[in-house]
Structures are given as structure tokens and as C-alpha cells.
Amino acid sequence: MADDRLIVALDTGDALSGLNLAQRIGDAVGFYKIGLGMLTGGGLALARELKDDHDKRIFLDMKLFDIGATVEAAVRGLTRFGIDFLTVHGDPHVVRAAMEGAAGSETRILAVTILTSLDRDDLDASLMRQGDVTDLVQERAGRAFEAGADGVIASPHEAAAIRALGSSSDRLIVTPGVRPKGALQDDQKRVSTPRAALDAGADHIVVGRPIWQAVDPHAAAQAIMDEIAG
């Protein structure tokens, strides 16, 4: 079985191309992320097919945010797809509602702290309060844990700070913004290599473009697996 610490983001336009990519990667990867961009392109159908027919684990990255009752209902409906991870925004009222919706299922709720595409300038433009980004992420993670979150999404730069929290000992840290050595940074602003992210305390890393844009996605995924193992 593939090392599930690597999650490959199927950031393709539709379910058919996502399935084709997963088939090209083959047995090198056992865990896939399906995001909001594919939702209208058959993303939920792809999640079910990969789960039921190909025995893959599924991370549904929806970053849900709404009033509590709506989040609870949405999460309850999504758990019927047997997904493994589901993201919501890390605001405590959202996390609490999501945990209610996921009750009785095996779906684990991951709270988004601050998106890895954002830096301090972006937070200023969004009227977010002052403070170092790492400190804000750590604080948001702590509040999400207090609200019951099974884990958090955070950049590799903040993984060690979150892992230092006493409340993080039995919680997951999943890190996007991971790039193998030599890969382009693209639209991510807080990035790290796969091995460094895991060494900092991450349980899972998410990699997208460096794999699906590769000439040989299977080889690209396997190279990351080798780095993780090493």
C-alpha cells in the first residue's frame, strides 16, 4: 500500500481528466484531494469512484463557511460519500457545526487556518488584525482544536508552531504549499519541501502541479515518495 502521507491534488477541470491522472499515477499514490474547482465537473462522482472502485482515500477540500445550521447539513450530506478528510474554515462556530454534521461517520474535519497563498499584505487588505502570520495561524489552530477539529490545514512554515501546542498531540496537521526541490512556487507564498514539512510536524503533505504537470506523473509522485522515505 502506498504511503498515505502524500496526498495528490487532482486539480484538473473535470472528473474524467482527474480519473485519467489517477490512473497514470497508478499504485504510487493512495490518497487524493478533490477541490472546489472540480465540484461542478463531477468531483463528487470522482470521489466515490476512486473510493469504491479503486480503494483510494479521499480528501474533499471544500473549505466550507456559512451559518452553523447550513454547515452542519452540508457536512452531514458529504459524509455519505465516505470521504476521509473534509475541510471547513477554522472559525470556531463553523468547526463546531461541522463536527456535529460528521458525528457517527469516519470523516475527519480539518480546519483551515490561513490559506497558504496569503501573506501579511493579503491579510492587511482583508482587514485581518495585525500580527505575525505564524502567530495568527497558531492561534487559529488552537481555537479550532478547542472547537473539536480533528486537525488543521496550515503551511509547512507553521507546522512546528502548531505541533508545539499542547492540544495538537492527537490532531492532524495537513500541509499544502509543498514543492519538491527545484519546482516552481506558482501561486503559493509559504512553501517548503516534502521532507522539511514532515520533519516540522506535518502528518500529510499535499502536492498538485509538480505531479500533474509532469511529463510522467507516476515518476514525479514516486520521486516525492522516495524523498519522504529518505
Residue, then its C-alpha position, 0 to 999 in steps of 0.5 A: m500500500a502506498d504511503d498515505r502521507l502524500i496526498v495528490a491534488l487532482d486539480t484538473g477541470d473535470a472528473l474524467s481528466g482527474l480519473n485519467l491522472a489517477q490512473r497514470i499515477g497508478d499504485a504510487v499514490g493512495f490518497y487524493k484531494i478533490g477541490l472546489g474547482m472540480l465540484t461542478g465537473g463531477g468531483l463528487a462522482l470522482a470521489r466515490e469512484l476512486k473510493d469504491d472502485h479503486d480503494k483510494r482515500i479521499f480528501l474533499d477540500m471544500k473549505l466550507f463557511d456559512i451559518g452553523a445550521t447550513v454547515e452542519a447539513a452540508v457536512r452531514g450530506l458529504t459524509r455519505f460519500g465516505i470521504d476521509f478528510l473534509t475541510v471547513h474554515g477554522d472559525p470556531h462556530v463553523v468547526r463546531a457545526a461541522m463536527e456535529g454534521a460528521a458525528g457517527s461517520e469516519t470523516r475527519i474535519l480539518a480546519v483551515t487556518i490561513l490559506t497558504s497563498l496569503d501573506r501579511d499584505d493579503l491579510d492587511a487588505s482583508l482587514m485581518r488584525q495585525g500580527d505575525v502570520t505564524d502567530l495568527v495561524q497558531e492561534r487559529a489552530g488552537r481555537a479550532f482544536e478547542a472547537g473539536a477539529d480533528g486537525v488543521i490545514a496550515s503551511p509547512h512554515e507553521a507546522a512546528a508552531i502548531r505541533a508545539l501546542g499542547s492540544s495538537s498531540d492527537r490532531l492532524i496537521v495537513t500541509p499544502g504549499v509543498r514543492p519538491k526541490g527545484a519546482l516552481q512556487d506558482d501561486q503559493k507564498r509559504v512553501s517548503t519541501p516534502r521532507a522539511a514539512l514532515d520533519a516540522g510536524a506535518d502528518h500529510i503533505v499535499v502536492g498538485r502541479p509538480i505531479w500533474q504537470a509532469v511529463d510522467p506523473h507516476a515518476a514525479a509522485q514516486a520521486i516525492m515518495d522516495e524523498i519522504a522515505g529518505 
